[in-house]
């Protein structure tokens, strides 16, 4: 990609009157919880306090009415609930579709080559 050509960058999320329901940050948080089995490590990896991470999880759980993460095993490690995993995967699928449509429109509207910046979830 030419360094002078623009990239399409989007920040999208779902919200209700009660606040943010789900977005890329929460998807990354769930991905990190799945990876580390620890809310503390997931939060640290994102430069976020445990309290802030827990608050975001709780807010979404309260709005949806179901758990996104559950403690399991002797070590009481966290893992994603079935619905938490499904939400994370469906959000990423939706985000990919939105990004592709935005890229298509940008290429039709602007007179220069445009690409989408693919940022991986922080690990």
Backbone as JSON Lines, residues from 0, in Angstrom:
{"i":0,"aa":"X","n":[0.83,-1.17,0.0],"ca":[0.0,0.0,0.0],"c":[0.88,1.24,0.0]}
{"i":1,"aa":"X","n":[0.54,2.2,-0.84],"ca":[1.25,3.48,-0.91],"c":[0.99,4.26,0.37]}
{"i":2,"aa":"X","n":[2.06,4.77,0.99],"ca":[1.92,5.46,2.27],"c":[1.12,6.75,2.16]}
{"i":3,"aa":"X","n":[0.96,7.28,0.95],"ca":[0.19,8.51,0.76],"c":[-1.28,8.26,0.45]}
{"i":4,"aa":"X","n":[-1.65,7.02,0.2],"ca":[-3.05,6.71,-0.04],"c":[-3.77,6.53,1.29]}
{"i":5,"aa":"X","n":[-4.99,7.04,1.38],"ca":[-5.72,6.95,2.64],"c":[-6.24,5.54,2.92]}
{"i":6,"aa":"X","n":[-6.45,5.31,4.18],"ca":[-7.07,4.06,4.61],"c":[-8.4,4.39,5.27]}
{"i":7,"aa":"X","n":[-9.34,3.5,5.11],"ca":[-10.64,3.64,5.75],"c":[-10.51,3.08,7.16]}
{"i":8,"aa":"X","n":[-10.87,3.88,8.13],"ca":[-10.85,3.44,9.53],"c":[-12.21,3.74,10.13]}
{"i":9,"aa":"X","n":[-12.77,2.77,10.77],"ca":[-14.1,2.91,11.36],"c":[-14.07,2.54,12.83]}
{"i":10,"aa":"X","n":[-14.89,3.21,13.58],"ca":[-15.11,2.83,14.98],"c":[-16.62,2.76,15.14]}
{"i":11,"aa":"X","n":[-17.14,1.56,15.19],"ca":[-18.59,1.38,15.3],"c":[-18.91,0.57,16.54]}
{"i":12,"aa":"X","n":[-20.08,0.82,17.06],"ca":[-20.52,0.09,18.24],"c":[-22.04,0.07,18.25]}
{"i":13,"aa":"X","n":[-22.59,-0.75,19.1],"ca":[-24.03,-0.84,19.31],"c":[-24.33,-0.24,20.67]}
{"i":14,"aa":"X","n":[-25.38,0.57,20.74],"ca":[-25.74,1.14,22.02],"c":[-27.25,1.19,22.19]}
{"i":15,"aa":"X","n":[-27.66,1.34,23.43],"ca":[-29.06,1.49,23.78],"c":[-29.18,2.78,24.58]}
{"i":16,"aa":"X","n":[-30.38,3.1,25.02],"ca":[-30.56,4.26,25.89],"c":[-29.8,4.09,27.21]}
{"i":17,"aa":"X","n":[-29.49,2.85,27.56],"ca":[-28.74,2.55,28.79],"c":[-27.24,2.71,28.62]}
{"i":18,"aa":"X","n":[-26.77,2.89,27.4],"ca":[-25.35,3.05,27.16],"c":[-24.82,2.09,26.11]}
{"i":19,"aa":"X","n":[-23.51,1.99,26.05],"ca":[-22.85,1.12,25.07],"c":[-23.21,-0.33,25.35]}
{"i":20,"aa":"X","n":[-23.64,-1.02,24.32],"ca":[-23.95,-2.44,24.43],"c":[-22.72,-3.27,24.06]}
{"i":21,"aa":"X","n":[-22.15,-2.96,22.9],"ca":[-21.01,-3.76,22.45],"c":[-20.29,-3.03,21.33]}
{"i":22,"aa":"X","n":[-18.96,-3.16,21.31],"ca":[-18.15,-2.56,20.28],"c":[-16.82,-3.29,20.18]}
{"i":23,"aa":"X","n":[-15.9,-2.73,19.42],"ca":[-14.6,-3.36,19.21],"c":[-13.82,-3.54,20.51]}
{"i":24,"aa":"X","n":[-13.91,-2.57,21.41],"ca":[-13.2,-2.69,22.68],"c":[-13.68,-3.86,23.5]}
{"i":25,"aa":"X","n":[-14.99,-4.03,23.57],"ca":[-15.54,-5.16,24.32],"c":[-15.25,-6.48,23.62]}
{"i":26,"aa":"X","n":[-15.25,-6.47,22.3],"ca":[-14.89,-7.68,21.56],"c":[-13.44,-8.06,21.85]}
{"i":27,"aa":"X","n":[-12.55,-7.08,21.88],"ca":[-11.14,-7.33,22.21],"c":[-11.01,-7.83,23.64]}
{"i":28,"aa":"X","n":[-11.76,-7.25,24.55],"ca":[-11.73,-7.69,25.94],"c":[-12.16,-9.14,26.05]}
{"i":29,"aa":"X","n":[-13.25,-9.51,25.39],"ca":[-13.69,-10.91,25.42],"c":[-12.66,-11.83,24.78]}
{"i":30,"aa":"X","n":[-12.07,-11.39,23.69],"ca":[-11.03,-12.19,23.04],"c":[-9.86,-12.44,24.0]}
{"i":31,"aa":"X","n":[-9.46,-11.4,24.72],"ca":[-8.35,-11.54,25.68],"c":[-8.73,-12.41,26.87]}
{"i":32,"aa":"X","n":[-9.97,-12.33,27.32],"ca":[-10.42,-13.21,28.41],"c":[-10.35,-14.65,27.95]}
{"i":33,"aa":"X","n":[-10.79,-14.89,26.72],"ca":[-10.72,-16.24,26.16],"c":[-9.27,-16.72,26.08]}
{"i":34,"aa":"X","n":[-8.37,-15.83,25.69],"ca":[-6.96,-16.19,25.54],"c":[-6.28,-16.46,26.88]}
{"i":35,"aa":"X","n":[-6.49,-15.56,27.85],"ca":[-5.77,-15.64,29.12],"c":[-6.52,-16.36,30.23]}
{"i":36,"aa":"X","n":[-7.83,-16.48,30.11],"ca":[-8.61,-17.1,31.18],"c":[-8.68,-16.22,32.42]}
{"i":37,"aa":"X","n":[-8.33,-14.96,32.26],"ca":[-8.24,-14.04,33.39],"c":[-8.72,-12.65,32.97]}
{"i":38,"aa":"X","n":[-9.66,-12.11,33.72],"ca":[-10.12,-10.76,33.45],"c":[-9.02,-9.76,33.76]}
{"i":39,"aa":"X","n":[-8.27,-10.02,34.82],"ca":[-7.18,-9.12,35.2],"c":[-6.13,-9.02,34.09]}
{"i":40,"aa":"X","n":[-5.68,-10.18,33.58],"ca":[-4.68,-10.18,32.51],"c":[-5.23,-9.58,31.23]}
{"i":41,"aa":"X","n":[-6.5,-9.86,30.94],"ca":[-7.12,-9.29,29.74],"c":[-7.14,-7.77,29.83]}
{"i":42,"aa":"X","n":[-7.51,-7.26,31.0],"ca":[-7.57,-5.81,31.19],"c":[-6.18,-5.19,31.1]}
{"i":43,"aa":"X","n":[-5.21,-5.8,31.77],"ca":[-3.83,-5.29,31.74],"c":[-3.3,-5.22,30.32]}
{"i":44,"aa":"X","n":[-3.61,-6.24,29.53],"ca":[-3.15,-6.29,28.15],"c":[-3.69,-5.12,27.33]}
{"i":45,"aa":"X","n":[-4.84,-4.61,27.74],"ca":[-5.46,-3.49,27.03],"c":[-5.16,-2.15,27.68]}
{"i":46,"aa":"X","n":[-4.35,-2.16,28.73],"ca":[-4.05,-0.92,29.43],"c":[-5.24,-0.37,30.2]}
{"i":47,"aa":"X","n":[-6.06,-1.27,30.7],"ca":[-7.29,-0.92,31.38],"c":[-7.27,-1.49,32.79]}
{"i":48,"aa":"X","n":[-7.91,-0.83,33.72],"ca":[-7.97,-1.37,35.07],"c":[-8.95,-2.54,35.12]}
{"i":49,"aa":"X","n":[-8.76,-3.4,36.09],"ca":[-9.68,-4.52,36.3],"c":[-11.09,-3.98,36.49]}
{"i":50,"aa":"X","n":[-11.21,-2.95,37.3],"ca":[-12.52,-2.37,37.61],"c":[-13.22,-1.86,36.35]}
{"i":51,"aa":"X","n":[-12.48,-1.17,35.48],"ca":[-13.07,-0.67,34.24],"c":[-13.52,-1.83,33.34]}
{"i":52,"aa":"X","n":[-12.68,-2.86,33.24],"ca":[-13.02,-4.02,32.41],"c":[-14.26,-4.71,32.97]}
{"i":53,"aa":"X","n":[-14.28,-4.92,34.27],"ca":[-15.42,-5.58,34.9],"c":[-16.68,-4.75,34.69]}
{"i":54,"aa":"X","n":[-16.57,-3.43,34.79],"ca":[-17.72,-2.55,34.58],"c":[-18.28,-2.66,33.17]}
{"i":55,"aa":"X","n":[-17.41,-2.76,32.19],"ca":[-17.86,-2.89,30.8],"c":[-18.59,-4.22,30.58]}
{"i":56,"aa":"X","n":[-18.02,-5.27,31.13],"ca":[-18.65,-6.6,31.02],"c":[-20.03,-6.57,31.69]}
{"i":57,"aa":"X","n":[-20.07,-6.07,32.92],"ca":[-21.33,-6.02,33.69],"c":[-22.38,-5.18,32.97]}
{"i":58,"aa":"X","n":[-21.99,-4.05,32.41],"ca":[-22.93,-3.17,31.72],"c":[-23.6,-3.92,30.57]}
{"i":59,"aa":"X","n":[-22.79,-4.61,29.77],"ca":[-23.34,-5.36,28.64],"c":[-24.21,-6.51,29.14]}
{"i":60,"aa":"X","n":[-23.76,-7.22,30.18],"ca":[-24.56,-8.31,30.74],"c":[-25.9,-7.8,31.26]}
{"i":61,"aa":"X","n":[-25.89,-6.66,31.92],"ca":[-27.13,-6.08,32.46],"c":[-28.11,-5.71,31.34]}
{"i":62,"aa":"X","n":[-27.6,-5.13,30.27],"ca":[-28.45,-4.75,29.15],"c":[-29.03,-5.98,28.47]}
{"i":63,"aa":"X","n":[-28.19,-6.99,28.24],"ca":[-28.62,-8.19,27.51],"c":[-29.42,-9.16,28.37]}
{"i":64,"aa":"X","n":[-29.12,-9.17,29.66],"ca":[-29.81,-10.11,30.55],"c":[-29.2,-11.5,30.56]}
{"i":65,"aa":"X","n":[-27.96,-11.61,30.13],"ca":[-27.25,-12.89,30.24],"c":[-25.77,-12.67,30.45]}
{"i":66,"aa":"X","n":[-25.1,-13.71,30.94],"ca":[-23.68,-13.65,31.26],"c":[-22.84,-13.79,29.99]}
{"i":67,"aa":"X","n":[-21.8,-12.96,29.92],"ca":[-20.82,-13.06,28.83],"c":[-19.66,-13.96,29.21]}
{"i":68,"aa":"X","n":[-19.32,-13.96,30.5],"ca":[-18.2,-14.76,31.0],"c":[-18.64,-15.53,32.24]}
{"i":69,"aa":"X","n":[-18.02,-16.68,32.45],"ca":[-18.31,-17.52,33.61],"c":[-17.01,-18.04,34.18]}
{"i":70,"aa":"X","n":[-17.01,-18.28,35.49],"ca":[-15.84,-18.89,36.14],"c":[-15.99,-20.4,36.08]}
{"i":71,"aa":"X","n":[-14.88,-21.08,35.81],"ca":[-14.92,-22.53,35.7],"c":[-13.71,-23.16,36.37]}
{"i":72,"aa":"X","n":[-13.84,-24.43,36.66],"ca":[-12.72,-25.22,37.15],"c":[-12.26,-24.87,38.55]}
{"i":73,"aa":"X","n":[-11.27,-25.64,39.02],"ca":[-10.7,-25.44,40.35],"c":[-10.05,-24.07,40.49]}
{"i":74,"aa":"X","n":[-9.37,-23.66,39.44],"ca":[-8.64,-22.39,39.48],"c":[-9.55,-21.19,39.31]}
{"i":75,"aa":"X","n":[-10.84,-21.46,39.06],"ca":[-11.83,-20.39,38.91],"c":[-11.43,-19.4,37.82]}
{"i":76,"aa":"X","n":[-10.97,-19.95,36.71],"ca":[-10.58,-19.11,35.58],"c":[-11.85,-18.72,34.81]}
{"i":77,"aa":"X","n":[-11.76,-17.6,34.13],"ca":[-12.88,-17.14,33.32],"c":[-12.83,-17.76,31.93]}
{"i":78,"aa":"X","n":[-14.0,-18.03,31.42],"ca":[-14.14,-18.39,30.02],"c":[-15.41,-17.73,29.51]}
{"i":79,"aa":"X","n":[-15.52,-17.64,28.22],"ca":[-16.71,-17.03,27.63],"c":[-17.88,-17.98,27.73]}
{"i":80,"aa":"X","n":[-19.05,-17.43,28.04],"ca":[-20.26,-18.24,27.97],"c":[-20.54,-18.5,26.48]}
{"i":81,"aa":"X","n":[-21.42,-19.43,26.22],"ca":[-21.79,-19.69,24.82],"c":[-22.31,-18.42,24.16]}
{"i":82,"aa":"X","n":[-23.15,-17.69,24.88],"ca":[-23.71,-16.46,24.32],"c":[-22.65,-15.36,24.19]}
{"i":83,"aa":"X","n":[-21.7,-15.33,25.12],"ca":[-20.61,-14.36,25.02],"c":[-19.75,-14.6,23.79]}
{"i":84,"aa":"X","n":[-19.45,-15.87,23.55],"ca":[-18.65,-16.23,22.37],"c":[-19.42,-15.91,21.09]}
{"i":85,"aa":"X","n":[-20.7,-16.23,21.09],"ca":[-21.53,-15.97,19.92],"c":[-21.61,-14.46,19.63]}
{"i":86,"aa":"X","n":[-21.78,-13.65,20.67],"ca":[-21.85,-12.2,20.49],"c":[-20.54,-11.68,19.91]}
{"i":87,"aa":"X","n":[-19.41,-12.13,20.45],"ca":[-18.11,-11.69,19.96],"c":[-17.94,-12.05,18.48]}
{"i":88,"aa":"X","n":[-18.28,-13.27,18.12],"ca":[-18.12,-13.72,16.74],"c":[-19.06,-12.99,15.78]}
{"i":89,"aa":"X","n":[-20.31,-12.79,16.2],"ca":[-21.27,-12.11,15.34],"c":[-20.92,-10.63,15.17]}
{"i":90,"aa":"X","n":[-20.42,-10.01,16.23],"ca":[-20.0,-8.62,16.11],"c":[-18.87,-8.5,15.09]}
{"i":91,"aa":"X","n":[-17.89,-9.4,15.17],"ca":[-16.76,-9.35,14.24],"c":[-17.22,-9.58,12.81]}
{"i":92,"aa":"X","n":[-18.15,-10.51,12.63],"ca":[-18.71,-10.77,11.29],"c":[-19.39,-9.51,10.75]}
{"i":93,"aa":"X","n":[-20.21,-8.88,11.6],"ca":[-20.91,-7.65,11.21],"c":[-19.92,-6.53,10.9]}
{"i":94,"aa":"X","n":[-18.91,-6.37,11.75],"ca":[-17.91,-5.33,11.54],"c":[-17.18,-5.53,10.21]}
{"i":95,"aa":"X","n":[-16.82,-6.76,9.89],"ca":[-16.17,-7.05,8.61],"c":[-17.05,-6.62,7.44]}
{"i":96,"aa":"X","n":[-18.35,-6.9,7.53],"ca":[-19.3,-6.51,6.47],"c":[-19.38,-4.99,6.34]}
{"i":97,"aa":"X","n":[-19.47,-4.3,7.48],"ca":[-19.55,-2.83,7.48],"c":[-18.28,-2.24,6.86]}
{"i":98,"aa":"X","n":[-17.12,-2.78,7.24],"ca":[-15.85,-2.28,6.7],"c":[-15.76,-2.49,5.19]}
{"i":99,"aa":"X","n":[-16.18,-3.65,4.72],"ca":[-16.12,-3.92,3.28],"c":[-17.04,-2.99,2.51]}
{"i":100,"aa":"X","n":[-18.22,-2.72,3.05],"ca":[-19.15,-1.8,2.39],"c":[-18.59,-0.38,2.39]}
{"i":101,"aa":"X","n":[-17.99,0.04,3.49],"ca":[-17.38,1.37,3.57],"c":[-16.23,1.5,2.57]}
{"i":102,"aa":"X","n":[-15.43,0.46,2.44],"ca":[-14.33,0.46,1.48],"c":[-14.85,0.55,0.05]}
{"i":103,"aa":"X","n":[-15.87,-0.23,-0.25],"ca":[-16.47,-0.21,-1.58],"c":[-16.96,1.2,-1.92]}
{"i":104,"aa":"X","n":[-17.66,1.82,-1.01],"ca":[-18.19,3.18,-1.23],"c":[-17.05,4.19,-1.37]}
{"i":105,"aa":"X","n":[-16.04,4.09,-0.55],"ca":[-14.9,5.01,-0.63],"c":[-14.21,4.91,-1.98]}
{"i":106,"aa":"X","n":[-14.07,3.7,-2.48],"ca":[-13.42,3.5,-3.78],"c":[-14.25,4.08,-4.92]}
{"i":107,"aa":"X","n":[-15.57,4.07,-4.77],"ca":[-16.45,4.64,-5.8],"c":[-16.49,6.16,-5.74]}
{"i":108,"aa":"X","n":[-16.38,6.72,-4.56],"ca":[-16.55,8.16,-4.37],"c":[-15.26,8.96,-4.55]}
{"i":109,"aa":"X","n":[-14.17,8.46,-4.0],"ca":[-12.92,9.22,-4.01],"c":[-12.04,8.87,-5.21]}
{"i":110,"aa":"X","n":[-11.25,9.83,-5.7],"ca":[-10.44,9.61,-6.91],"c":[-9.09,8.94,-6.65]}
{"i":111,"aa":"X","n":[-8.86,8.4,-5.48],"ca":[-7.58,7.79,-5.17],"c":[-7.78,6.37,-4.67]}
{"i":112,"aa":"X","n":[-6.72,5.65,-4.67],"ca":[-6.75,4.27,-4.17],"c":[-6.98,4.29,-2.67]}
{"i":113,"aa":"X","n":[-7.91,3.51,-2.22],"ca":[-8.24,3.45,-0.8],"c":[-8.19,2.0,-0.33]}
{"i":114,"aa":"X","n":[-7.65,1.8,0.84],"ca":[-7.58,0.47,1.45],"c":[-8.23,0.53,2.82]}
{"i":115,"aa":"X","n":[-8.47,-0.63,3.38],"ca":[-8.98,-0.7,4.75],"c":[-7.83,-1.08,5.66]}
{"i":116,"aa":"X","n":[-7.72,-0.43,6.76],"ca":[-6.67,-0.77,7.72],"c":[-7.19,-1.87,8.61]}
{"i":117,"aa":"X","n":[-6.54,-3.01,8.5],"ca":[-6.95,-4.15,9.31],"c":[-6.08,-4.2,10.55]}
{"i":118,"aa":"X","n":[-6.67,-3.88,11.66],"ca":[-5.97,-3.98,12.93],"c":[-6.44,-5.25,13.62]}
{"i":119,"aa":"X","n":[-5.51,-6.06,13.99],"ca":[-5.86,-7.26,14.72],"c":[-6.23,-6.89,16.14]}
{"i":120,"aa":"X","n":[-7.06,-7.73,16.72],"ca":[-7.36,-7.52,18.13],"c":[-6.06,-7.57,18.91]}
{"i":121,"aa":"X","n":[-5.88,-6.63,19.81],"ca":[-4.64,-6.61,20.59],"c":[-4.51,-7.88,21.41]}
{"i":122,"aa":"X","n":[-3.35,-8.44,21.36],"ca":[-3.12,-9.68,22.13],"c":[-2.12,-9.44,23.22]}
